[in-house]
């Protein structure tokens, strides 16, 4: 019997991104039927595929070691009650499959007996047909018993350790691992589903479970009505899947689908990775987190609204409570001057946003090139981390040009992406004559020459005005259409 996998699970077993798998499907290398992939076809394209969740097995081996603490266990495995429910559900499923197998075995045995009887009693012409049917049936049964049908025990095991959630009507899919709730897993997968407090009080993440079973793993103050419970509604911030789920819930794909929020937060940390650059870390209250898309920015207010400035978010939307901003020193700007001279840990800071349309959709059709200058790296970093969470990009190139005292202050992070991701390439650059527009164009053109295929890519450009002008000029001369460009000026416009 054929074994089928969803695209997300097929990518997990093959060890490739969903983007690569979808590209194979689109070009016809890998057959797909209603969003499902046959195990046999997957093995033909990726012969080294292993039908076990090796990461899960490694975690279990580590948990068996006496030296490991409870924190690692808690992060690696679901809650014991949830795991027990999943194993119970898998046991019921196994019993049903076993009963079906016994029934089919009885049917096949009766059919084979009937065919033998017909072979003895029918005419010679009919006997030839009966004999052919019997031999074909025996051959197929022998083929399955030899194991070439590839029963994927790992598929069932993965459904216990990491159930799959499919959202309607968008058909987005993601896996829920460890102790994550459905909401946490969706955010880790880079999906902006509807939510508010993330703490079970506002009810914004309420959604209807179309199929599958969930279990509440966190207490919540929001009370569902009897009618909502009867219809299958649950709070996604409070439940974890027992089985694979289908959930009716929208996913925000454009900035217009996310409302502007107003949050009173606090400065958690102030770091100086360079003499003229500041990394500001802000934490929102646990009951009010910022929902945004990678690449967007916010308005920050200090001293009771007396000092204001715009700043791009530098973190993945999946970390919605711990917001990160990169600021370059500018003594003529009251906001950045205040941040460098007077701002302290624990200070109150008001956040209003998200703003801007410097975002990436969840369906990436072309390879991506990111062009950043100085702290223009902040929104680029947010975009890259968002794309990594989505697991959909096939190729990414990061060109980070520095022309002044800011420098490549997160160079190690970029190099770690280059080392860890097969299709990610980091290309740092530096301009000596910062006042010469020709020097900027030459640096950008030289980096792009190493990328190749300029017309077949999408470009995300972030930096000061002179950098944007130089980059768009170079890309225009290469013939790149304006529709392939996304631009974010730093600092963002008020």
C-alpha positions in Angstrom: 0.0 0.0 0.0 1.3 3.5 -0.9 2.5 5.7 1.9 1.8 9.5 1.5 3.5 12.5 3.1 2.5 16.2 3.3 5.1 18.5 1.8 6.3 19.7 5.2 6.9 16.2 6.4 8.5 15.1 3.2 10.9 18.0 3.4 11.7 17.1 7.0 12.5 13.5 6.1 14.5 14.5 3.0 16.4 17.1 5.0 15.6 19.9 2.5 13.6 23.1 2.7 10.0 23.2 1.6 11.0 25.8 -1.0 13.4 23.3 -2.6 10.7 20.5 -2.5 8.1 22.8 -4.0 10.5 23.8 -6.8 11.0 20.1 -7.6 7.3 19.7 -7.7 6.8 22.7 -9.9 9.4 21.6 -12.5 7.9 18.1 -12.6 10.8 16.2 -10.9 8.6 15.1 -8.0 4.9 14.1 -8.5 2.4 15.5 -6.1 -1.3 14.8 -5.7 -3.5 17.2 -3.7 -0.5 18.5 -1.8 0.7 15.0 -0.9 3.9 13.2 -1.9 4.3 9.4 -2.2 7.1 8.0 -0.2 8.3 6.0 -3.2 8.6 9.1 -5.4 10.4 11.0 -2.6 13.0 8.2 -2.3 13.6 8.3 -6.1 14.4 12.0 -6.0 16.2 11.9 -2.6 17.7 8.4 -2.2 19.3 9.2 1.1 16.0 10.0 2.8 15.6 8.3 6.1 12.0 7.6 7.3 12.8 8.3 10.9 12.9 11.6 12.8 16.6 11.4 13.7 16.5 14.6 15.7 13.8 13.0 17.9 15.8 9.8 18.3 18.9 11.9 19.2 16.9 13.8 21.8 15.6 10.6 23.3 19.1 9.1 23.6 20.2 12.3 25.3 17.3 12.2 27.7 18.3 8.7 28.7 21.6 9.9 29.9 21.7 10.6 33.6 23.5 13.9 33.2 20.7 15.8 31.5 18.5 18.2 33.5 14.8 18.6 33.5 14.9 21.8 31.5 16.2 19.9 28.4 13.6 17.2 28.9 10.9 19.9 29.1 12.0 21.6 25.9 12.5 18.3 24.0 9.3 16.4 24.8 5.6 17.3 25.0 3.9 17.5 28.3 3.5 13.9 29.7 -0.3 14.0 29.6 -0.2 15.2 25.9 2.3 12.5 25.0 0.2 9.9 26.7 -2.9 11.0 24.7 -0.9 11.0 21.5 0.4 7.5 22.1 -3.1 6.4 23.0 -4.5 7.8 19.8 -1.7 6.1 17.9 -2.6 2.8 19.6 -6.2 3.1 18.6 -5.1 3.9 15.0 -2.9 0.8 15.1 -5.7 -1.4 16.3 -8.0 -0.1 13.5 -5.3 -0.7 10.9 -4.6 -4.2 12.3 -8.4 -5.0 12.2 -8.5 -3.8 8.6 -5.4 -5.8 7.7 -7.0 -9.0 9.2 -10.2 -8.3 7.3 -8.4 -7.8 4.0 -6.3 -10.9 4.6 -9.5 -12.9 5.0 -10.9 -11.4 1.8 -7.8 -12.1 -0.1 -7.7 -15.7 1.1 -11.3 -16.3 0.1 -10.6 -14.7 -3.3 -7.6 -16.9 -3.9 -9.6 -20.0 -2.9 -12.4 -19.0 -5.3 -9.9 -18.4 -8.1 -8.4 -21.9 -7.5 -11.9 -23.4 -7.8 -12.6 -21.5 -11.0 -9.2 -22.6 -12.4 -10.3 -26.3 -11.9 -13.8 -25.9 -13.3 -13.9 -23.2 -16.1 -13.1 -23.5 -19.8 -9.5 -23.3 -21.1 -10.0 -19.7 -22.3 -11.4 -18.6 -19.0 -8.7 -20.5 -17.1 -6.0 -18.4 -18.8 -7.6 -15.2 -17.5 -8.2 -16.6 -14.0 -4.6 -17.9 -13.9 -3.3 -14.4 -14.9 -5.3 -12.7 -12.2 -4.1 -15.2 -9.6 -0.4 -14.8 -10.5 -0.7 -11.0 -10.6 -2.3 -10.9 -7.2 0.4 -13.2 -5.7 3.1 -11.1 -7.3 1.7 -7.9 -5.8 1.3 -9.5 -2.4 4.9 -10.8 -2.5 6.1 -7.3 -3.5 4.5 -5.8 -0.4 5.9 -8.4 1.9 9.4 -7.7 0.5 9.1 -4.3 2.0 9.4 -2.3 -1.2 6.1 -0.6 -0.3 8.1 1.4 2.2 5.9 1.4 5.3 7.1 4.5 7.0 7.2 3.9 10.8 8.8 7.3 11.1 5.7 8.9 9.7 3.6 7.6 12.7 6.4 8.3 15.1 6.7 11.9 13.9 3.0 12.4 14.3 3.4 11.6 18.0 6.5 13.7 18.6 5.5 16.6 16.2 1.9 16.6 15.1 1.1 18.6 11.9 -1.3 21.5 11.8 -3.0 22.7 8.5 -4.7 26.0 8.5 -7.8 26.8 6.4 -8.4 28.4 4.0 -4.7 29.2 3.3 -3.5 25.6 3.5 -0.4 26.6 5.5 1.2 23.7 7.3 3.5 23.5 10.3 4.7 21.0 12.9 4.2 21.4 16.7 7.2 20.2 18.6 8.0 19.8 22.3 5.8 21.7 24.7 4.7 24.4 22.2 1.1 25.5 21.9 -0.4 25.8 18.4 0.1 29.5 18.5 3.8 29.2 19.5 4.4 26.7 16.8 2.7 28.9 14.2 4.9 31.8 15.1 8.1 29.7 15.1 7.0 28.6 11.6 6.9 32.3 10.5 3.1 32.5 10.2 1.3 35.5 11.5 -2.0 34.1 12.7 -4.4 36.2 14.7 -3.6 36.7 18.4 -3.3 39.4 21.0 -2.0 38.7 24.5 -0.6 35.2 23.9 -1.7 34.6 27.5 -5.2 33.3 27.4 -7.0 36.5 28.3 -8.1 38.4 25.1 -9.6 35.6 23.1 -8.1 36.9 19.8 -6.5 33.6 18.9 -9.8 31.7 19.2 -10.2 29.3 16.2 -12.3 26.4 15.2 -10.8 22.9 15.2 -12.1 21.3 11.9 -10.6 17.9 12.6 -8.2 16.4 15.2 -8.0 16.6 18.9 -6.3 19.1 21.2 -5.6 19.3 24.9 -5.4 22.4 27.1 -1.9 22.8 28.4 -2.1 26.4 29.8 -4.8 28.0 32.0 -6.7 30.9 30.5 -9.0 33.7 31.7 -11.0 34.0 28.6 -14.1 31.8 28.8 -15.5 30.1 25.6 -19.3 29.9 25.5 -21.0 26.5 25.4 -21.9 27.1 21.7 -18.3 27.9 20.8 -17.1 24.7 22.6 -19.8 22.7 20.8 -18.6 24.1 17.5 -15.0 23.0 18.2 -13.5 26.4 19.1 -10.4 26.6 21.2 -7.7 29.2 22.2 -4.6 28.5 20.1 -2.4 30.0 22.9 -3.7 27.4 25.4 -3.8 24.1 23.6 -1.4 21.6 22.1 -2.3 19.0 19.5 -3.0 15.4 20.5 -3.3 14.4 16.9 -2.7 16.1 13.5 -5.1 19.1 13.2 -7.0 21.0 10.6 -7.8 24.5 12.0 -9.9 27.2 10.5 -7.9 30.4 11.0 -6.6 33.2 8.7 -2.9 34.0 8.2 -1.9 37.6 7.7 0.1 37.9 4.4 0.2 41.7 3.9 0.9 44.6 6.3 -2.7 45.8 5.9 -4.0 42.6 7.6 -2.2 43.5 10.9 -3.6 46.3 13.0 -1.4 49.0 14.5 -0.8 48.3 18.1 0.2 50.6 21.0 2.3 49.0 23.8 4.0 50.3 26.9 7.3 48.4 27.2 10.6 48.6 29.0 14.2 48.7 27.9 15.7 45.3 28.7 19.3 45.8 27.6 21.5 48.3 25.8 24.5 46.9 23.9 27.3 48.6 22.0 28.8 46.1 19.4 30.7 49.1 18.0 31.7 52.6 19.2 29.0 54.2 17.0 26.2 51.6 16.9 23.7 50.7 19.6 21.6 47.5 19.9 18.4 48.3 21.9 16.5 45.4 23.4 12.9 46.1 24.5 10.6 43.7 26.3 6.8 44.0 26.0 4.4 42.9 28.8 3.6 39.2 28.8 -0.1 40.1 28.2 0.6 42.4 25.2 3.0 41.4 22.5 3.7 43.0 19.2 2.3 41.2 16.1 4.3 42.2 13.0 5.8 40.9 9.8 9.6 40.6 9.2 11.0 43.9 7.9 8.5 46.3 9.4 9.3 49.2 11.7 7.7 51.0 14.7 7.5 54.5 16.3 9.3 54.6 19.7 8.5 57.3 22.3 10.7 58.2 25.3 10.3 60.6 28.3 6.6 60.5 28.2 6.4 61.1 24.5 8.8 64.1 24.5 11.4 62.2 22.4 10.3 60.2 19.4 11.9 58.3 16.6 11.3 55.6 14.0 13.3 52.3 14.1 13.2 49.1 12.1 12.6 45.9 14.0 15.7 43.6 13.8 14.2 40.4 15.2 12.0 37.6 13.8 8.2 38.0 14.3 8.4 34.6 16.1 10.0 36.5 19.1 7.1 38.9 19.5 7.9 40.0 23.1 11.6 40.6 22.8 12.0 43.4 20.3 15.4 44.4 18.9 16.5 47.7 17.3 19.8 48.8 15.7 20.7 52.5 15.9 23.6 54.3 14.4 24.9 57.3 16.3 23.7 60.6 14.9 24.3 63.7 17.2 21.9 65.8 15.1 19.0 63.5 15.7 17.4 64.0 19.1 16.0 60.5 19.4 19.3 58.6 18.7 21.3 61.2 20.8 18.9 60.5 23.7 19.4 56.7 23.2 23.2 57.0 23.2 23.5 59.4 26.1 20.5 59.1 28.5 18.7 55.9 27.9 19.1 53.2 30.7 18.0 49.7 31.3 14.5 49.5 32.9 13.4 52.8 31.3 9.8 52.9 30.0 9.5 53.1 26.2 6.3 53.3 24.2 6.0 51.2 21.0 3.5 51.9 18.2 3.3 49.8 15.1 3.9 47.9 13.0 4.4 50.2 10.0 5.8 49.8 6.5 5.5 47.3 3.7 9.1 46.2 3.5 8.0 42.5 3.8 8.3 39.2 2.1 5.3 37.1 1.2 5.0 33.4 2.2 5.3 32.3 -1.4 8.7 33.1 -2.7 9.0 32.6 -6.5 12.6 33.8 -7.1 15.9 33.7 -5.3 16.4 36.6 -2.9 19.2 39.2 -2.7 19.4 41.4 0.4 21.4 44.7 0.1 22.1 46.4 3.4 24.2 49.4 4.4 25.2 50.0 8.0 22.2 49.7 10.3 20.0 48.9 7.2 21.1 45.4 8.3 18.3 45.6 11.0 15.3 45.1 8.8 17.3 42.8 6.6 18.1 40.6 9.6 14.4 40.5 10.5 13.5 39.5 6.9 16.2 36.7 6.8 15.1 35.3 10.1 11.5 35.3 9.0 12.4 33.5 5.8 14.4 30.9 7.7 11.4 30.3 9.9 9.1 29.9 6.9 11.6 27.4 5.4 10.5 28.4 1.8 13.5 30.1 0.2 15.8 28.2 -2.1 18.7 30.7 -2.4 19.5 33.9 -0.5 22.5 36.3 -0.9 23.3 39.0 1.6 25.4 41.9 0.5 26.2 44.2 3.5 28.2 47.3 2.6 29.7 49.5 5.2 31.1 53.0 4.4 31.7 54.6 7.8 32.3 54.0 11.4 29.3 51.6 11.9 31.0 48.6 10.3 29.7 45.0 10.1 28.8 44.8 13.8 27.0 41.4 13.4 29.5 39.9 11.1 29.8 36.6 13.1 26.0 36.1 12.9 26.1 36.5 9.1 29.0 34.1 8.8 27.1 31.6 10.9 24.2 31.7 8.5 26.6 31.2 5.6 28.1 28.1 7.4 24.8 26.6 8.5 22.6 27.2 5.4 23.5 25.5 2.1 22.0 28.1 -0.1 22.9 31.3 1.8 25.8 33.4 0.8 27.2 36.3 2.8 29.2 39.0 0.9 30.5 41.9 3.1 31.8 45.0 1.4 33.4 48.3 2.4 33.6 51.7 0.7 36.5 53.9 1.4 35.5 57.1 -0.3 32.1 57.5 1.4 31.4 60.8 -0.3 31.9 59.5 -3.8 28.6 58.1 -5.3 30.7 56.2 -7.9 32.5 54.3 -5.1 29.2 53.1 -3.8 28.0 52.0 -7.2 31.3 50.2 -7.8 31.1 48.3 -4.5 27.5 47.3 -5.1 28.2 46.3 -8.8 31.2 44.2 -7.8 29.3 42.3 -5.1 26.3 41.7 -7.5 28.7 40.4 -10.2 29.5 37.5 -7.9 25.8 36.7 -7.5 24.9 36.2 -11.1 21.5 36.0 -12.9 20.5 39.5 -11.9 17.2 39.4 -13.8 15.9 36.3 -12.1 16.0 37.5 -8.5 14.0 39.7 -6.0 16.0 42.5 -4.2 15.4 43.9 -0.7 17.4 47.1 -0.2 17.8 48.9 3.2 20.0 51.8 4.1 20.4 55.6 3.9 19.3 57.5 0.8 22.6 57.7 -0.9 23.0 53.9 -0.7 19.5 53.3 -2.0 20.1 55.6 -4.9 23.4 53.8 -5.8 21.8 50.4 -5.5 18.8 51.2 -7.6 21.0 52.8 -10.3 23.2 49.7 -10.5 20.2 47.4 -10.7 18.5 49.6 -13.3 21.5 49.4 -15.5 21.4 45.6 -15.2 17.8 45.7 -16.4 16.2 44.5 -13.2 12.5 45.6 -13.2 11.3 47.9 -10.5 8.7 45.4 -9.6 11.5 43.1 -8.3 12.7 45.8 -5.9 11.6 46.5 -2.3 13.2 49.5 -0.5 13.4 50.6 3.1 15.1 53.9 3.9 17.0 54.1 7.2 16.0 55.7 9.4 12.4 54.9 8.4 10.1 57.9 7.4 8.0 59.4 10.2 
